[in-house]
């Protein structure tokens, strides 16, 4: 059974249900056990491939603006279980794992020229990290691209949304824990 560690997965399902990716990639930063990625892959249409990004390996890092660094339980065993659970998706060419940090992913040459149509940001929850990810993906977006932010009350979402306005993104809908922005132009 593929599990998640958040809430409002119903909103993720709603926001991806029959969403046309027009042949572009989808991505989730912060795969963990895989429920977010599973929902995206099960619901979007016409995506090229879904890219999951997560370093695993029990890294110590600062998760939130107002906490110090600490280690979460993102073990290599968790990664291996997720990869086994995703075997059908991988065998069909629907999923690839970038077993690396968000920063390493954004500096990796394999995806730097890619376009992304749906992105789920559920990795580090510090404002500066979310901002960096959001701008990176905004620069690789097309009209209609959706970026979903998880745990948005834990960082300065108003600032992130203000910056993304310069990339023609607007807030489409929000729940208590998840926020969806869409590129209008």
N, C-alpha and C positions, 0 to 999 in steps of 0.2 A: 504494500500500500504506500503510495507516494503522499508524503505529508508536507505541510507548510508550517511556518512559525509566526504567522501574522493573522490579521482579520480582514474582512471585507473581500474575500476571494470572489464573492458574488459580483462585486463591481468589476473585478478583473475579467470575469466571464462575460459580463454585460458589455464591457468596452472592447472586447475582442471578438464577440460573436459575429461571425460572417464579415469581419473587417477585411477589406480587400487590400492586400499588401503590394499589389501591382508588380510582383516579381522581385521586390526588394527583400532585404533581410529583416529579421526580428532579433531582439536581444534582451537578455535579462542580466543585469549586474547583481550578483548575490543569489546564486541558485539554491544553495543549501541542500535541502532534500528533494527539491524539484517541482513542488506543486505549482508555483507560478509559471514556470516554463511549460509544464504539461498543459495547463489551461490555455496558454497562448497557442501552443502547437495544435491543440485540439479544436480551437475555435477560429483562428484566422484563416483566410483563403489566400492562395496565390503568393505565398512567401517563398523566397529562394531557399533559405535555411534559417533555423533558429540557432543563435549563438549564445551559449551560456558562459558567463564569466564568474569564476570563483577560485580563490587560491587554495582553499582548504588548508590543511597542515597546521591547524591550531596557532595561527599567527597572533602575536600580541600587537594591538594597535588601538588608537583612540577611536571609539565608535560614535560618540556624541560630542557636541560643542562643550558641554558642561561636565564632562567626566575625564578622568585620566585614561591612560592606556590599560587594557586588560585583555586576557585571552578568552575567547569563546570556544564552544565545543564544535568547531568545524574541522572534524578529523578527516584523515585520509580514508578511514573506513567508511565515513559518511559519503565521501566522494565515490568510492568504489560501489557502495550500495546504490547510489543514484545512477551511476553509469550502467549497472546491471538492470535497474528498473527501466532505464531509457533504451535498452537494447533494441526494442522494436523501432523506436524513432531513429536511432543511429543506423540500423540496418536499412531503413528506407531513405537515408540521406536527409533526414529532417532536423537533426540535432548534431551540433559539435560543441565540445567543451573546451574553452580556453582556461586551462588550469593555471591561473595567474591573477595578480591583483588588477584592479581597475586601471591603475596607472600603467602597469606593464601592458595591458591590453591596448590602451590608448596610444602607446608608443610602439606597438607592434606593427610592422609593415603590412601584414596580411589583410588587415581590415581598414587601413587608413583611407583607402579610396572607395570604400563601400558606401552604399546608401541604406538607411534603415527606415522602415515604415512604422514599426511599433517597438517601443523600448520600455522596459520595466526597470526602474532604478530602485534597487533594494539591497544595495551594498553598504558602504560606509554612510553613516547618517550625520556627518558633520557638514555644516553649510558650505565650507570651501570645497569639500569633496563632491557634494551633490552639484554645486555650481560648475565645477570643472567638467564633470560627466555630462551635465545638461548642455553646456556650450559645445562640447566635443560632438555630441550627437546632433545638436541643432545645425552644426556645420556639415553634417552628413544626412540631412533630411530633405524631403521633398514636400510639396503641397499635400496636406492631409496627414502627414506624419503625426503620430501620437506618442507622447512621452508620459508615462505614468510614474508617479512618485509615491513610494511607500513610506509610512511613518512620517509624513510631512509635518505634523505638529512638533516634531523633535528638532527641527532646524528652521532656519529663516526662509520659509517657502515664499513669503511676500517678496523678498529680495530676488530669489531665483526666478519667480514669475515675472518680475519687473525686467530683469535682464533678458529673459526669453522673449519679451515683447519686441525687442529689437530684431528678433529672428522671425517675427510674425506669428508667434505662438500666443494663444489665448487659453485661459482656463475654460474647459468644456464642462466639467462637473467635478465635485468633490464629495467625499464621504468624511467620516470622522478620522480615518486613518490613511486613505488613499486620495490622490488628486490627479486628475487627467488634464493635460494640456494638448492642444492640437494646433498644427501649423495651418494657418488660413490661406496663405498666399504661396 
